[in-house]
Amino acid sequence: KVFKANDNNWKNFAYEIEQFLDAGDSVIVIGKYSGYHRISGKSMSAVAAHVYDLREVKVCRFRMFADTKTSGMQCLDSIWRSVIGEKI
């Protein structure tokens, strides 16, 4: 859902996974968002961690933490809007 919604704004939008961490009832995924803005052509790269909280083998909560000091800060609003299903 996130990647499909961001196709409108970003070319080659991706989240590259670097590490999985077992945190008991949670799984932490460390990685990096990257892509090129379709209108400006500017590239972005933002380090981010996804935290998946699990209950009975299902994801019951998702949280994203991102480095907002990187050049990727501009993309985080559109990524978050995609996660919550808001039109971009």
MOPAC internal coordinates of N, CA, C and O (Angstrom, degrees):
PM7 1SCF
backbone

  N    0.0000 0     0.00 0     0.00 0    0    0    0
  C    1.4552 1     0.00 0     0.00 0    1    0    0
  C    1.5334 1   110.66 1     0.00 0    2    1    0
  O    1.2310 1   120.65 1   133.28 1    3    2    1
  N    1.3210 1   116.36 1   -46.72 1    3    2    1
  C    1.4697 1   120.32 1  -179.14 1    5    3    2
  C    1.5192 1   110.41 1   -62.80 1    6    5    3
  O    1.2310 1   120.43 1   132.75 1    7    6    5
  N    1.3202 1   116.79 1   -47.25 1    7    6    5
  C    1.4574 1   120.03 1  -175.38 1    9    7    6
  C    1.5222 1   111.54 1   -67.77 1   10    9    7
  O    1.2310 1   119.89 1   140.24 1   11   10    9
  N    1.3152 1   117.82 1   -39.76 1   11   10    9
  C    1.4653 1   120.63 1   179.73 1   13   11   10
  C    1.5283 1   110.72 1   -64.21 1   14   13   11
  O    1.2310 1   119.80 1   135.98 1   15   14   13
  N    1.3229 1   117.98 1   -44.02 1   15   14   13
  C    1.4669 1   121.48 1   179.86 1   17   15   14
  C    1.5250 1   111.47 1   -64.37 1   18   17   15
  O    1.2310 1   120.35 1   144.80 1   19   18   17
  N    1.3166 1   116.94 1   -35.20 1   19   18   17
  C    1.4613 1   119.98 1  -178.61 1   21   19   18
  C    1.5184 1   113.25 1   -79.09 1   22   21   19
  O    1.2310 1   119.71 1   168.61 1   23   22   21
  N    1.3275 1   118.15 1   -11.39 1   23   22   21
  C    1.4663 1   120.59 1   176.17 1   25   23   22
  C    1.5252 1   111.93 1   -59.97 1   26   25   23
  O    1.2310 1   120.29 1   151.57 1   27   26   25
  N    1.3356 1   117.06 1   -28.43 1   27   26   25
  C    1.4645 1   120.50 1   179.37 1   29   27   26
  C    1.5261 1   112.00 1   -67.47 1   30   29   27
  O    1.2310 1   120.13 1   148.26 1   31   30   29
  N    1.3237 1   117.36 1   -31.74 1   31   30   29
  C    1.4635 1   121.97 1  -174.86 1   33   31   30
  C    1.5238 1   114.19 1  -106.01 1   34   33   31
  O    1.2310 1   120.65 1   156.42 1   35   34   33
  N    1.3280 1   116.37 1   -23.58 1   35   34   33
  C    1.4649 1   119.96 1  -172.21 1   37   35   34
  C    1.5210 1   111.39 1  -128.98 1   38   37   35
  O    1.2310 1   120.76 1   -43.27 1   39   38   37
  N    1.3147 1   116.15 1   136.73 1   39   38   37
  C    1.4624 1   122.86 1   174.26 1   41   39   38
  C    1.5224 1   106.99 1   -94.45 1   42   41   39
  O    1.2310 1   120.53 1   -42.90 1   43   42   41
  N    1.3221 1   116.60 1   137.10 1   43   42   41
  C    1.4718 1   122.71 1  -179.92 1   45   43   42
  C    1.5224 1   112.23 1    56.97 1   46   45   43
  O    1.2310 1   119.97 1  -144.88 1   47   46   45
  N    1.3397 1   117.66 1    35.12 1   47   46   45
  C    1.4633 1   121.82 1   178.05 1   49   47   46
  C    1.5219 1   109.04 1   -64.11 1   50   49   47
  O    1.2310 1   120.49 1   -49.26 1   51   50   49
  N    1.3337 1   116.67 1   130.74 1   51   50   49
  C    1.4625 1   120.42 1  -177.41 1   53   51   50
  C    1.5214 1   110.81 1  -152.30 1   54   53   51
  O    1.2310 1   121.44 1   -22.71 1   55   54   53
  N    1.3265 1   114.85 1   157.29 1   55   54   53
  C    1.4617 1   122.38 1   170.48 1   57   55   54
  C    1.5209 1   105.91 1  -122.99 1   58   57   55
  O    1.2310 1   120.51 1   -70.62 1   59   58   57
  N    1.3104 1   116.64 1   109.38 1   59   58   57
  C    1.4611 1   122.17 1  -178.31 1   61   59   58
  C    1.5220 1   108.90 1   -91.96 1   62   61   59
  O    1.2310 1   120.61 1   -62.82 1   63   62   61
  N    1.3204 1   116.43 1   117.18 1   63   62   61
  C    1.4617 1   121.69 1  -178.90 1   65   63   62
  C    1.5191 1   109.77 1   -79.11 1   66   65   63
  O    1.2310 1   121.30 1   -50.49 1   67   66   65
  N    1.3244 1   115.12 1   129.51 1   67   66   65
  C    1.4605 1   121.45 1   178.49 1   69   67   66
  C    1.5205 1   112.43 1  -106.76 1   70   69   67
  O    1.2310 1   120.40 1   150.27 1   71   70   69
  N    1.3442 1   116.83 1   -29.73 1   71   70   69
  C    1.4610 1   119.14 1  -175.17 1   73   71   70
  C    1.5266 1   110.73 1  -160.76 1   74   73   71
  O    1.2310 1   120.91 1   -38.28 1   75   74   73
  N    1.3474 1   115.86 1   141.72 1   75   74   73
  C    1.4597 1   123.21 1   170.53 1   77   75   74
  C    1.5192 1   107.42 1  -109.07 1   78   77   75
  O    1.2310 1   120.04 1   -44.28 1   79   78   77
  N    1.3300 1   117.53 1   135.72 1   79   78   77
  C    1.4609 1   121.67 1   178.46 1   81   79   78
  C    1.5232 1   109.53 1  -124.53 1   82   81   79
  O    1.2310 1   120.70 1   -51.17 1   83   82   81
  N    1.3442 1   116.27 1   128.83 1   83   82   81
  C    1.4597 1   122.05 1   176.19 1   85   83   82
  C    1.5223 1   107.86 1   -82.70 1   86   85   83
  O    1.2310 1   120.47 1   -58.64 1   87   86   85
  N    1.3271 1   116.70 1   121.36 1   87   86   85
  C    1.4661 1   121.23 1   179.95 1   89   87   86
  C    1.5289 1   109.67 1  -126.06 1   90   89   87
  O    1.2310 1   120.63 1  -132.73 1   91   90   89
  N    1.3207 1   116.39 1    47.27 1   91   90   89
  C    1.4649 1   120.36 1   179.26 1   93   91   90
  C    1.5156 1   111.30 1    72.88 1   94   93   91
  O    1.2310 1   120.32 1    68.82 1   95   94   93
  N    1.3326 1   116.98 1  -111.18 1   95   94   93
  C    1.4639 1   121.68 1   179.36 1   97   95   94
  C    1.5240 1   112.34 1   -84.24 1   98   97   95
  O    1.2310 1   120.47 1  -168.66 1   99   98   97
  N    1.3121 1   116.70 1    11.34 1   99   98   97
  C    1.4625 1   122.03 1   178.75 1  101   99   98
  C    1.5244 1   109.83 1  -133.16 1  102  101   99
  O    1.2310 1   121.44 1   -25.63 1  103  102  101
  N    1.3146 1   114.86 1   154.37 1  103  102  101
  C    1.4599 1   121.65 1   172.36 1  105  103  102
  C    1.5213 1   106.42 1  -122.82 1  106  105  103
  O    1.2310 1   120.66 1   -49.67 1  107  106  105
  N    1.3225 1   116.34 1   130.33 1  107  106  105
  C    1.4605 1   121.67 1   178.87 1  109  107  106
  C    1.5209 1   107.66 1  -108.68 1  110  109  107
  O    1.2310 1   121.01 1   -50.30 1  111  110  109
  N    1.3164 1   115.68 1   129.70 1  111  110  109
  C    1.4607 1   121.24 1   179.78 1  113  111  110
  C    1.5249 1   107.56 1  -117.57 1  114  113  111
  O    1.2310 1   120.79 1   -61.83 1  115  114  113
  N    1.3275 1   116.10 1   118.17 1  115  114  113
  C    1.4619 1   122.45 1   179.21 1  117  115  114
  C    1.5263 1   107.56 1   -98.24 1  118  117  115
  O    1.2310 1   120.74 1   -46.26 1  119  118  117
  N    1.3190 1   116.18 1   133.74 1  119  118  117
  C    1.4550 1   118.82 1   179.88 1  121  119  118
  C    1.5111 1   112.63 1  -166.76 1  122  121  119
  O    1.2310 1   121.67 1    17.57 1  123  122  121
  N    1.3371 1   114.41 1  -162.43 1  123  122  121
  C    1.4615 1   119.84 1  -175.07 1  125  123  122
  C    1.5252 1   109.89 1  -143.56 1  126  125  123
  O    1.2310 1   120.78 1   -50.49 1  127  126  125
  N    1.3437 1   116.11 1   129.51 1  127  126  125
  C    1.4580 1   121.95 1   171.06 1  129  127  126
  C    1.5206 1   108.39 1   -81.69 1  130  129  127
  O    1.2310 1   120.68 1   -34.38 1  131  130  129
  N    1.3288 1   116.30 1   145.62 1  131  130  129
  C    1.4634 1   119.94 1   174.79 1  133  131  130
  C    1.5244 1   109.02 1  -152.74 1  134  133  131
  O    1.2310 1   121.33 1   -18.80 1  135  134  133
  N    1.3124 1   115.05 1   161.20 1  135  134  133
  C    1.4544 1   120.88 1   177.80 1  137  135  134
  C    1.5152 1   111.02 1   161.69 1  138  137  135
  O    1.2310 1   121.43 1     2.28 1  139  138  137
  N    1.3261 1   114.86 1  -177.72 1  139  138  137
  C    1.4651 1   122.29 1   179.81 1  141  139  138
  C    1.5211 1   108.41 1  -125.45 1  142  141  139
  O    1.2310 1   120.48 1   -50.15 1  143  142  141
  N    1.3175 1   116.69 1   129.85 1  143  142  141
  C    1.4634 1   120.85 1   178.88 1  145  143  142
  C    1.5270 1   108.88 1   -67.06 1  146  145  143
  O    1.2310 1   120.42 1   -51.34 1  147  146  145
  N    1.3218 1   116.81 1   128.66 1  147  146  145
  C    1.4703 1   121.24 1  -174.36 1  149  147  146
  C    1.5234 1   113.26 1   -63.11 1  150  149  147
  O    1.2310 1   119.41 1   144.27 1  151  150  149
  N    1.3145 1   118.72 1   -35.73 1  151  150  149
  C    1.4658 1   120.67 1  -177.07 1  153  151  150
  C    1.5227 1   111.79 1   -84.81 1  154  153  151
  O    1.2310 1   120.24 1   129.53 1  155  154  153
  N    1.3363 1   117.14 1   -50.47 1  155  154  153
  C    1.4703 1   119.90 1  -175.58 1  157  155  154
  C    1.5198 1   112.93 1   -84.04 1  158  157  155
  O    1.2310 1   120.32 1   156.18 1  159  158  157
  N    1.3429 1   117.00 1   -23.82 1  159  158  157
  C    1.4557 1   120.94 1  -176.59 1  161  159  158
  C    1.5170 1   113.29 1    78.81 1  162  161  159
  O    1.2310 1   120.21 1  -179.80 1  163  162  161
  N    1.3423 1   117.20 1     0.20 1  163  162  161
  C    1.4701 1   120.66 1  -178.93 1  165  163  162
  C    1.5228 1   110.45 1   -72.88 1  166  165  163
  O    1.2310 1   121.40 1   -38.17 1  167  166  165
  N    1.3276 1   114.93 1   141.83 1  167  166  165
  C    1.4575 1   119.55 1   177.27 1  169  167  166
  C    1.5208 1   109.14 1   -86.36 1  170  169  167
  O    1.2310 1   121.18 1   -23.01 1  171  170  169
  N    1.3239 1   115.36 1   156.99 1  171  170  169
  C    1.4552 1   120.23 1   174.36 1  173  171  170
  C    1.5115 1   108.69 1  -139.51 1  174  173  171
  O    1.2310 1   121.86 1   -26.53 1  175  174  173
  N    1.3259 1   114.05 1   153.47 1  175  174  173
  C    1.4488 1   122.30 1   176.05 1  177  175  174
  C    1.5200 1   106.60 1  -149.80 1  178  177  175
  O    1.2310 1   120.25 1   -55.59 1  179  178  177
  N    1.3236 1   117.12 1   124.41 1  179  178  177
  C    1.4615 1   120.91 1  -178.03 1  181  179  178
  C    1.5211 1   109.77 1  -138.75 1  182  181  179
  O    1.2310 1   120.51 1   -57.64 1  183  182  181
  N    1.3196 1   116.62 1   122.36 1  183  182  181
  C    1.4582 1   121.96 1   176.24 1  185  183  182
  C    1.5247 1   108.02 1   -70.92 1  186  185  183
  O    1.2310 1   120.42 1   -42.52 1  187  186  185
  N    1.3424 1   116.81 1   137.48 1  187  186  185
  C    1.4632 1   120.08 1  -178.36 1  189  187  186
  C    1.5211 1   110.52 1  -148.76 1  190  189  187
  O    1.2310 1   121.34 1   -28.24 1  191  190  189
  N    1.3259 1   115.03 1   151.76 1  191  190  189
  C    1.4604 1   122.05 1   173.58 1  193  191  190
  C    1.5183 1   107.95 1  -119.01 1  194  193  191
  O    1.2310 1   120.72 1   -46.03 1  195  194  193
  N    1.3158 1   116.23 1   133.97 1  195  194  193
  C    1.4608 1   122.21 1   174.55 1  197  195  194
  C    1.5218 1   106.80 1  -107.88 1  198  197  195
  O    1.2310 1   120.30 1   -46.98 1  199  198  197
  N    1.3161 1   117.03 1   133.02 1  199  198  197
  C    1.4607 1   121.92 1   177.62 1  201  199  198
  C    1.5240 1   107.62 1  -116.14 1  202  201  199
  O    1.2310 1   120.90 1   -60.44 1  203  202  201
  N    1.3243 1   115.88 1   119.56 1  203  202  201
  C    1.4557 1   122.41 1   178.39 1  205  203  202
  C    1.5211 1   107.68 1  -108.43 1  206  205  203
  O    1.2310 1   120.11 1   -65.71 1  207  206  205
  N    1.3307 1   117.39 1   114.29 1  207  206  205
  C    1.4602 1   121.96 1   175.70 1  209  207  206
  C    1.5215 1   107.56 1   -91.15 1  210  209  207
  O    1.2310 1   120.72 1   -46.20 1  211  210  209
  N    1.3349 1   116.23 1   133.80 1  211  210  209
  C    1.4598 1   121.66 1  -173.71 1  213  211  210
  C    1.5229 1   111.73 1  -114.17 1  214  213  211
  O    1.2310 1   121.56 1   -36.53 1  215  214  213
  N    1.3299 1   114.62 1   143.47 1  215  214  213
  C    1.4599 1   121.52 1   173.01 1  217  215  214
  C    1.5176 1   106.74 1  -141.97 1  218  217  215
  O    1.2310 1   120.69 1   -57.48 1  219  218  217
  N    1.3211 1   116.29 1   122.52 1  219  218  217
  C    1.4683 1   122.28 1  -179.17 1  221  219  218
  C    1.5282 1   111.40 1    52.72 1  222  221  219
  O    1.2310 1   120.72 1  -132.43 1  223  222  221
  N    1.3111 1   116.23 1    47.57 1  223  222  221
  C    1.4573 1   125.82 1   176.10 1  225  223  222
  C    1.5393 1   113.23 1    64.50 1  226  225  223
  O    1.2310 1   119.81 1  -160.68 1  227  226  225
  N    1.3188 1   117.97 1    19.32 1  227  226  225
  C    1.4653 1   121.98 1   176.95 1  229  227  226
  C    1.5222 1   109.30 1  -126.66 1  230  229  227
  O    1.2310 1   121.01 1   -30.70 1  231  230  229
  N    1.3218 1   115.67 1   149.30 1  231  230  229
  C    1.4657 1   120.18 1   176.74 1  233  231  230
  C    1.5268 1   107.96 1   -74.10 1  234  233  231
  O    1.2310 1   120.50 1   -58.43 1  235  234  233
  N    1.3375 1   116.64 1   121.57 1  235  234  233
  C    1.4673 1   120.47 1   179.31 1  237  235  234
  C    1.5288 1   111.66 1  -106.78 1  238  237  235
  O    1.2310 1   120.62 1   166.05 1  239  238  237
  N    1.3468 1   116.41 1   -13.95 1  239  238  237
  C    1.4647 1   119.54 1   177.01 1  241  239  238
  C    1.5225 1   109.21 1  -157.15 1  242  241  239
  O    1.2310 1   121.37 1   -38.83 1  243  242  241
  N    1.3328 1   114.98 1   141.17 1  243  242  241
  C    1.4572 1   121.75 1   177.48 1  245  243  242
  C    1.5175 1   108.13 1  -125.04 1  246  245  243
  O    1.2310 1   120.67 1   -45.28 1  247  246  245
  N    1.3385 1   116.32 1   134.72 1  247  246  245
  C    1.4647 1   121.32 1   175.26 1  249  247  246
  C    1.5182 1   108.64 1  -133.30 1  250  249  247
  O    1.2310 1   121.27 1   -37.42 1  251  250  249
  N    1.3332 1   115.18 1   142.58 1  251  250  249
  C    1.4615 1   120.76 1   178.02 1  253  251  250
  C    1.5217 1   108.62 1  -121.81 1  254  253  251
  O    1.2310 1   121.16 1   -47.22 1  255  254  253
  N    1.3259 1   115.39 1   132.78 1  255  254  253
  C    1.4577 1   121.79 1   176.22 1  257  255  254
  C    1.5184 1   107.11 1  -123.52 1  258  257  255
  O    1.2310 1   120.47 1   -52.27 1  259  258  257
  N    1.3322 1   116.72 1   127.73 1  259  258  257
  C    1.4630 1   119.70 1  -175.30 1  261  259  258
  C    1.5186 1   111.18 1  -131.97 1  262  261  259
  O    1.2310 1   121.53 1   -27.16 1  263  262  261
  N    1.3204 1   114.67 1   152.84 1  263  262  261
  C    1.4603 1   122.26 1   176.18 1  265  263  262
  C    1.5226 1   107.96 1   -76.88 1  266  265  263
  O    1.2310 1   120.47 1   -77.11 1  267  266  265
  N    1.3196 1   116.70 1   102.89 1  267  266  265
  C    1.4628 1   120.79 1  -176.06 1  269  267  266
  C    1.5180 1   113.03 1   -84.41 1  270  269  267
  O    1.2310 1   120.01 1  -179.92 1  271  270  269
  N    1.3340 1   117.58 1     0.08 1  271  270  269
  C    1.4668 1   119.98 1   178.41 1  273  271  270
  C    1.5210 1   112.25 1   -91.66 1  274  273  271
  O    1.2310 1   120.53 1   175.77 1  275  274  273
  N    1.3095 1   116.59 1    -4.23 1  275  274  273
  C    1.4647 1   119.98 1  -179.01 1  277  275  274
  C    1.5177 1   110.18 1   -85.48 1  278  277  275
  O    1.2310 1   121.32 1    -3.99 1  279  278  277
  N    1.3013 1   115.08 1   176.01 1  279  278  277
  C    1.4679 1   119.86 1   177.87 1  281  279  278
  C    1.5176 1   111.39 1   -67.07 1  282  281  279
  O    1.2310 1   120.01 1   167.21 1  283  282  281
  N    1.3212 1   117.59 1   -12.79 1  283  282  281
  C    1.4571 1   120.58 1  -179.83 1  285  283  282
  C    1.5088 1   114.48 1   -80.38 1  286  285  283
  O    1.2310 1   119.54 1   179.72 1  287  286  285
  N    1.3218 1   118.48 1    -0.28 1  287  286  285
  C    1.4590 1   120.44 1  -176.71 1  289  287  286
  C    1.5243 1   112.54 1   -54.30 1  290  289  287
  O    1.2310 1   119.74 1   142.71 1  291  290  289
  N    1.3240 1   118.09 1   -37.29 1  291  290  289
  C    1.4563 1   121.87 1  -178.34 1  293  291  290
  C    1.5245 1   111.75 1   -61.62 1  294  293  291
  O    1.2310 1   119.94 1   151.16 1  295  294  293
  N    1.3180 1   117.72 1   -28.84 1  295  294  293
  C    1.4584 1   120.45 1  -175.04 1  297  295  294
  C    1.5131 1   112.65 1   -83.46 1  298  297  295
  O    1.2310 1   119.53 1   160.45 1  299  298  297
  N    1.3187 1   118.50 1   -19.55 1  299  298  297
  C    1.4549 1   120.13 1  -171.21 1  301  299  298
  C    1.5214 1   112.72 1   -63.84 1  302  301  299
  O    1.2310 1   119.77 1   145.86 1  303  302  301
  N    1.3232 1   118.05 1   -34.14 1  303  302  301
  C    1.4550 1   120.40 1   178.39 1  305  303  302
  C    1.5207 1   110.60 1   -62.90 1  306  305  303
  O    1.2310 1   120.02 1   134.69 1  307  306  305
  N    1.3212 1   117.57 1   -45.31 1  307  306  305
  C    1.4652 1   119.24 1  -179.23 1  309  307  306
  C    1.5247 1   111.17 1   -69.28 1  310  309  307
  O    1.2310 1   120.00 1   146.01 1  311  310  309
  N    1.3304 1   117.61 1   -33.99 1  311  310  309
  C    1.4681 1   120.21 1   177.25 1  313  311  310
  C    1.5267 1   109.39 1   -64.62 1  314  313  311
  O    1.2310 1   120.56 1   132.24 1  315  314  313
  N    1.3356 1   116.54 1   -47.76 1  315  314  313
  C    1.4609 1   120.15 1  -178.85 1  317  315  314
  C    1.5246 1   110.84 1   -62.89 1  318  317  315
  O    1.2310 1   119.68 1   138.05 1  319  318  317
  N    1.3194 1   118.21 1   -41.95 1  319  318  317
  C    1.4657 1   120.60 1   178.85 1  321  319  318
  C    1.5255 1   110.53 1   -60.10 1  322  321  319
  O    1.2310 1   120.21 1   144.37 1  323  322  321
  N    1.3171 1   117.20 1   -35.63 1  323  322  321
  C    1.4616 1   120.76 1   177.83 1  325  323  322
  C    1.5157 1   110.81 1   -66.42 1  326  325  323
  O    1.2310 1   120.43 1   139.36 1  327  326  325
  N    1.3336 1   116.77 1   -40.64 1  327  326  325
  C    1.4660 1   121.46 1  -179.34 1  329  327  326
  C    1.5250 1   110.43 1   -62.13 1  330  329  327
  O    1.2310 1   120.06 1   137.63 1  331  330  329
  N    1.3381 1   117.49 1   -42.37 1  331  330  329
  C    1.4675 1   119.97 1  -176.71 1  333  331  330
  C    1.5278 1   112.64 1   -89.04 1  334  333  331
  O    1.2310 1   120.52 1   178.93 1  335  334  333
  N    1.3357 1   116.61 1    -1.07 1  335  334  333
  C    1.4538 1   120.91 1   175.37 1  337  335  334
  C    1.5128 1   114.82 1    81.11 1  338  337  335
  O    1.2310 1   120.19 1  -161.05 1  339  338  337
  N    1.3106 1   117.25 1    18.95 1  339  338  337
  C    1.4650 1   121.23 1   179.12 1  341  339  338
  C    1.5171 1   109.31 1   -85.25 1  342  341  339
  O    1.2310 1   120.42 1   -37.89 1  343  342  341
  N    1.3223 1   116.79 1   142.11 1  343  342  341
  C    1.4683 1   120.57 1   178.70 1  345  343  342
  C    1.5101 1   110.24 1   -64.95 1  346  345  343
  O    1.2310 1   121.19 1   -39.75 1  347  346  345
  N    1.3193 1   115.33 1   140.25 1  347  346  345
  C    1.4685 1   121.51 1  -179.28 1  349  347  346
  C    1.5055 1   108.92 1   -97.45 1  350  349  347
  O    1.2310 1   120.10 1   180.00 1  351  350  349

